[in-house]
Amino acid sequence: MALKIIDYGTFEYQKMVNLRNDLLRRPLGLSLLKDEIEKEKENLLIGAFDDDQILGCCMLVPQDIHTVRLRQMAVVDDLQGKGIGRALMRFAENLARDHGFKTISMHARKNAIGFYEKMGYKSKGSDFIEITIPHVIMEKKL
């Protein structure tokens, strides 16, 4: 498995968009919108690949000079539990540190809280609904 930064607009980026649509949006009856995708030009886009097959992805979105937000974390369903998500998180955390960020935050889906807690993230505040499902803000100091 290779972990790498994906360049916006490339063939690998399109695989990332397709994976996110398939795993995160379609099950909710949604799809990524063109204006959402346009905003991703400035983000750190991360993918896990086996040759040319995408296994998982996430992105880092700067919030301010100290905080970056993890978004759109996805791992192919039948590969979950095999360490791909953990490897993506470590890679993302190292990238965030390398870029000078001190904190990673996220809006975690409630069903993924246990995974993030094992990675050292702490819940902050109450649950809320985002894209039709329960989420909680989670954060980790780097």
C-alpha positions, -999 to 999 in steps of 0.1 A, spaced: 0 0 0 13 35 -9 1 66 9 4 98 -10 -7 134 -16 -31 135 -45 -30 165 -69 -64 181 -75 -79 174 -109 -58 143 -117 -70 108 -125 -61 98 -89 -82 127 -76 -112 115 -97 -108 81 -81 -109 98 -47 -141 117 -56 -157 85 -68 -148 67 -36 -162 94 -14 -194 96 -35 -198 58 -33 -191 54 4 -201 87 21 -228 103 0 -248 78 -21 -259 58 9 -275 90 22 -291 98 -12 -266 126 -18 -237 134 -41 -208 157 -40 -216 190 -56 -195 208 -81 -190 238 -58 -178 215 -30 -153 199 -53 -141 234 -66 -132 243 -30 -109 213 -27 -81 229 -48 -65 244 -17 -68 213 5 -42 185 12 -58 155 -5 -46 121 7 -50 87 -8 -41 51 0 -34 30 -31 -25 -5 -41 -10 0 -76 -37 21 -93 -66 10 -71 -77 35 -44 -82 19 -10 -90 49 11 -88 87 13 -91 118 34 -83 155 32 -70 182 54 -86 216 53 -69 245 70 -91 263 95 -66 288 109 -29 290 114 -30 264 142 -59 241 133 -66 218 103 -98 199 98 -99 163 87 -127 157 62 -141 130 39 -123 100 55 -133 69 36 -120 33 33 -134 7 9 -160 -12 29 -145 -47 26 -110 -34 36 -121 -18 68 -103 -32 99 -72 -39 80 -52 -9 91 -58 14 61 -77 40 81 -51 40 108 -23 44 82 -42 73 66 -47 90 99 -10 87 108 0 101 74 -25 130 77 -13 138 112 24 138 101 14 161 71 -4 184 94 26 186 118 49 192 88 27 221 77 29 237 112 -6 228 125 -10 221 162 -45 206 163 -66 184 140 -104 187 144 -132 169 126 -169 163 124 -169 125 130 -198 104 122 -212 89 154 -206 53 142 -169 61 137 -162 76 172 -146 45 185 -120 44 157 -110 80 163 -109 75 201 -84 47 195 -63 72 175 -63 96 204 -91 120 195 -114 134 221 -151 144 217 -160 180 222 -195 192 228 -229 176 219 -240 155 190 -254 173 160 -269 164 126 -249 170 95 -258 156 60 -287 138 77 -268 118 102 -254 122 138 -219 137 141 -197 149 170 -168 173 169 -135 155 178 -101 170 182 -65 159 188 -34 180 197 -5 171 176 
